[in-house]
């Protein structure tokens, strides 16, 4: 099993485990925060979502919270997943096009530090706008996983800064 850290819409179980993704095979382990200093950003265009999707970018003094999952090894790479007529996490994340795999250290709530696979944007683009629907998935996922409300408020603030036309609606999430 691979440990996978998700910080965006895949924090929400109904997103990562839906039928056109991992079909229930991503097992939630715990919430975790990055050990290195990162900030959530909306800097990559998602054709599927028709908006800017999330990334983590270096940022002094900041940490990103998310969901830590166990995913069967065969579901990580395209070739091994395809051999079993499944979609891989690499395909879901757009590894090789929009994102690249990266191993990072994350700290579980109990203080344990583990190394997990995550995906970071290959070519960040400024000026892209996210959508209310996408931010809603992130917020619902963080709440579903019982991430601290002050961090959720921070994510909502980042979304408002990214797309000010959504500010009133994002505050209601």
N, C-alpha and C positions, 0 to 999 in steps of 0.2 A: 504494500500500500504506500502511496505517496502522500506526504503532508502538503497541503495546498492552502495558501493564504489568499483569500478573496476580500477585496475592499470596496467593490462597487455593487452593481445590481445583483451579482451572484452571492451576496450575503443572504439574500432572500431565498429560502428553501424552494419556493415554487418557481424560481428562475433557474437556479443551477440544476435542479432535479426534474425539470419538466420533460415531457416526452421527446422534444426535439433537442434536448441537451443530454444530461447524464442519467435520465430515467430512474432517479432514486438511488443511484449508486454513490453519490457523494455523501459520506457520513459526517455530520457535524461533530466536532470534537470539543471546541471551546472558542471563546472570543480571545483575540490576541491583539497586541499593538506592535508596531515596528520598533525594533531596537534602534536602528539608525534613524536619523532625523529626516522625516518625509512629511509632505503636505499633499492632500488630495487636490487634484487639478482636473479640469475638463478640457483636454487638449488633443483629442483624437476624434476624427469623424467616424461614426458608426453608420454604415449604409443600412444595416438592418433596423436600427432604431431611428434613423433620420435625425440625429442630433449628435452633439459632442458627448463622448463617453469618458469615463474616469481613468485616471492615471495616478501614480504616486511620483512626486518629484522631490529632489533634495530641498530641505528647508530647515535652517538652523532653529533648534528649539521646539520643533513640531514632531508629532507622532501621528500615525494613522492607525485607527482601529478597524478590525474586520473579523471575518469568520475563518476559522481554521478547520479544514476538512481532511478526511482520509478518502482518497480516490484510488480505486484499483489501478495498478501500474499500467495495465493494458489500455486503459482509457486516456492516458496522457498523450501519446503519440498517434498521429494520423494512421500510420501503417498498421500498428497493432490493434487499434480500435476497428479499422476497416475490415481486418481479417475476421472479425466477429460481427460484422454488419452493424457497427456502432459508430457514433460520432465521438471524436476525441476532444479533450479539453483544449488541445492546441488548435483544432479547427474552430471551436466555439470562440476562443479568444483571439483568433486571427494571428496566431504565432507565425512569424516570418513576413507578415505584411504590416499590420498595424502594431502588433505587440511582439515582444521577445520574452522568452522564459528567463527567469532570474531566480537564483537562490538567495533568500534573505533570512535574517534572524528576526524572530518575533517572540514576544514575551506573553505568555499566558497569564491569566488573572492570578494564578497561584504563584507567579514569579518565575516559573520554569521557562528557560529560553530554549527554543527549538529552531532548527533550520527548516524552511518551507519553500516550496516552489511558488512563485507568483509570476505575474505578467506585467511588464512595464512597456510604455509606449516607445516605439523605435524612433519616430520622428515627430516630436511634439509640435503642435501648431497653435499659435496664439489666435485669439479672436473668434474661435468657434463657440457656438451657444448650445447649451444643454436644454433638455425639455423637462417639463413638469412631470411627465410620466416616468422618465428615467430617474429623476431625483426621488420621486416617490418610491421606486423600487429600492433605492439605497436606504432611504429613511426607514421604510417598513422592515427591510432586512436587518438593519442595525437594532431596531426595536425588538424584532422577533428574537434576536440573539442577546437581548438585554445589555446592550452597550450603554454606557453612561449617557444620560440625557444632555449633559453639557457638550459632549462630543457631537451628538446628533445636531444640536443647535449650531455648532461650528460648521458642520457639513451644510446645513441649510443656509448659513451666512455665505459660504463659498459659492453655493449655487445662485444665490441672489446677486452676488457680485459678478458672477459669470453671465447671468442673463437677468438684468434688472426688470425686464417686463414681466417676469414671473414672481417678483418679490412678495406680493400680497398672498398669492396662492401657495408659495413655498412656506411662508410663515404658518399657514393653516395645516401643513402636513403633520 
